[in-house]
Amino acid sequence: MSKFFEFYTLGLLKDRYGKKLIFQAQGNYGKPHFILIDEYNELILDAKYKPRYQNGNYDIDDVRQLSGYARDTKLLTKLGYVLQTEQDSAVVDCVLIYTDQKAKITLPENLTANEIDGFTRFSQVAAAIPIITF
């Protein structure tokens, strides 16, 4: 189900951001699900199909994973931080997108509005999976 949610999230993001979205960009130490680069954002995003996010909780391992991507020089280069001095001082926004059937089936305009307390430039966004009832 987590792979399904990842691809569902890819569809939501592609519909809104098109070619500004990079799917599974290869870094030095892994591939975040998504990188978004537009005139307003330089984001690293990851889709998580984990019920704990619905209660306002988060998984510290997920936070660490995205934090690592935000410091990966190969990914920083893709985000436009080419010079070593830029990479050394870059603080990239990270977003965890999680499933919650109480949320809308669309993503909010501002992906970074719901910050996770205790972290700098780290947010979470809920998205519901459409369900067909018979």
N, C-alpha and C positions, 0 to 999 in steps of 0.2 A: 504494500500500500504506500510505503514511503516513496518509491520510485514513481508511482502514479501521481502522487501529490507534487513531486518535483516537476514532472512534465506538465501537469495542470498549471502550476505556478509559472512555468516557462511560457505557456500560452497567454496567461494574464499579462505578464510583463511584455511579451512580444507585441501583443495587441496595442499596448500603450506606448512603448518605447521603440519598437521596430529594431532598426540596425544599431541603435545606441546601446543595445544589450548584447553582451558576450556570454555565451553559454559554455560553461566548464572550461574557462581559460586555464591553460597549463601554467602553473607557477613552478618554482624550484622544488617545493615540497607538497604539492597537491593541487587539486582543482576545486575552487569554490564553485557552487552551482551557477552563480551569476555575477557578472560585473556590469555595472551600469555607468555609462559616461554620457552626460548631456550638459547643456549649458548651466544647469542648476545642481547637478549631482555628480559625485564620484563615489560610487557605493560598491561595497562587496556584500552580496546577499546570499543567504542559504535557506533552503526550504526544509522545514523540520516537521515531520508527521509524528508528534509526540503529545499525548494528552496533557502532560504537566503544564504546558504553556497556557492552556485554557484558564487556569486558575491564577494567572499572573506570575507563575514561577518560571524558572529557566534552568537549563542544564549548564553547569559551569564548564563542562567539557565542550559544549557547543560554543560558548563564549571564547574559550581558549582557542578553539579551532579557527574561528573567524578572526580573532586577534592575530593569530599567526599568519593568516593570509594577508592581513593588513600591513604586515611587516616584510612580506616576501618581495624581494627586489624585482623579480621578474614580473609579478603582478603590479607592483607600483609603477614599473615602466609602462605597462599597458594602460594604466590610469593616467599617464602623462607626466609622472614624476621621473624625469630622465636623469637629471644630474644627481650625483651622490649627496650633495648638500640638501637637495629637495627631498630625497628619500629619507635622509636622516631626521628631518623635521616634520615629515608628513604624518598627519593624524587622519586616517581615512574612516569615513562613516561605515559602520557595519550594521546589517539588518537581518534579523531572523524572521522569516515568514513561516507562520505555523497555522495549522488547521483548527478552526473553531466553527462549528455549525451554527453558533449564535451570531456570527459575523456576517457581513455582506459577502456576496459572491464576487464582488469587485474589490480591487485594492484601493486604498485611500489615495488621494492626490499627493499628499505628503507622506512619503515612506519613512521618514525619520521623526515623525511627530510623537510617537509613543516611546520615549526613551526608557531604558532599563536603569533604575536607580542604582547608583554606585559605580557606574561606568561612564566614561567620556565617549560621546558620539556613538553610542550603541543603542539600537532600537529594536522593537519587535512589532510585527504587523500580523493581524489575524485575517484569514480568508476562509470562507466556507466553500465546501465542494457541493456543486449542484446535485440534488437528489431527485430522482423521478419516482413518484409514488403511483402505484396502480390501483 
